[in-house]
Amino acid sequence: HTVGSPSDFSHSIVDSGTTFIYLPPTPYAAVRRLFQQSCPWPAGCASRSVKGHYPDDFCYTMEEADLGGFANHSIRLGGGFELPLTPRQYIYKDRPGVWCLGVFDNGHAGLV
């Protein structure tokens, strides 16, 4: 799945020490929808939805082993650069038994 276009990420910073990914509003909304619609459980995502630590968190009750059911994704930047992301890189552990989408809306253009 591809979200956004290289122009959405014209001002980007790749910080290996950052826990979260911050996207402009349009690509963020697409990532959030994808996360909410592509969970690996036959009963669907809603049955596992739970409140996270942050007000805009999207979280599920799950164990680390469940990460393997989520797809790998990538962020395509200008110049042909592609940043591959495994589920472990875009889903974080909020607390025992609760894992959340580690992608947030930065409210403006750019990527961190």
C-alpha positions in Angstrom: 0.0 0.0 0.0 1.2 3.5 -0.9 -0.1 6.6 0.9 0.6 10.1 0.0 3.0 11.3 -2.7 6.6 12.5 -2.6 5.4 16.1 -2.4 3.7 15.2 0.9 7.1 14.5 2.3 9.1 17.3 0.8 10.4 18.3 4.3 11.3 15.0 5.9 13.6 14.0 8.8 14.5 10.4 9.4 15.4 10.0 13.0 16.3 6.5 14.1 15.8 7.5 17.7 12.2 8.5 17.3 9.6 6.1 18.6 6.7 7.4 16.4 6.2 8.3 12.8 4.5 11.7 12.2 2.8 12.2 8.8 1.0 15.0 7.1 -2.8 14.8 7.5 -3.8 13.1 4.2 -1.2 10.3 4.3 -1.9 9.9 8.1 -5.6 9.4 7.5 -4.9 6.7 4.9 -2.5 4.9 7.2 -5.0 5.0 10.1 -7.8 3.6 7.8 -5.5 0.9 6.7 -4.6 -0.1 10.2 -8.3 -0.1 11.3 -9.3 -2.2 8.3 -6.5 -4.7 7.9 -6.2 -6.5 11.3 -5.4 -10.2 11.2 -8.4 -11.4 13.3 -11.4 -13.2 11.7 -13.8 -11.4 14.0 -12.5 -8.0 12.8 -10.7 -5.1 14.3 -13.5 -3.5 16.3 -13.7 -6.6 18.6 -10.2 -5.8 19.8 -10.3 -2.0 19.9 -9.2 -0.4 23.2 -8.3 3.0 24.5 -4.6 3.9 24.4 -2.4 6.2 26.4 -2.7 9.1 24.0 -6.0 10.7 23.1 -5.5 10.0 19.3 -4.3 6.4 19.8 -5.7 3.5 17.8 -5.0 0.4 19.8 -5.9 -3.3 20.0 -5.8 -5.9 22.7 -3.2 -8.3 21.4 0.1 -10.0 22.1 3.5 -9.5 20.4 2.9 -12.7 18.4 -0.1 -11.0 16.7 2.2 -8.5 15.0 3.1 -11.2 12.5 -0.5 -11.0 11.1 -0.1 -7.3 10.1 1.4 -6.5 6.7 4.8 -4.9 6.0 4.5 -1.4 4.5 6.8 1.3 3.2 7.0 5.0 2.8 8.1 6.2 -0.6 10.0 9.5 -0.6 11.3 11.6 -3.4 14.4 10.5 -5.3 13.3 6.9 -5.3 14.1 6.4 -1.6 11.8 3.9 0.1 11.6 3.3 3.9 10.4 -0.2 4.6 8.4 -0.7 7.8 7.6 -4.0 9.5 4.6 -4.2 11.9 7.1 -3.9 14.8 8.2 -0.5 13.4 4.8 1.0 13.1 2.9 -0.6 16.0 4.1 0.0 19.6 3.4 -1.6 22.9 1.3 0.8 25.1 1.1 -1.6 28.1 0.8 -5.3 28.6 -1.7 -6.8 26.2 -2.3 -3.4 24.4 -0.5 -2.4 21.1 -1.2 0.8 19.2 -0.5 2.4 15.8 2.7 4.4 16.2 1.8 6.8 13.4 0.4 10.2 14.2 -0.9 13.3 12.4 1.7 16.1 12.5 -0.8 18.6 11.4 1.3 20.0 8.5 3.6 18.9 5.6 6.6 16.8 6.3 7.6 13.5 7.8 9.5 12.6 11.0 
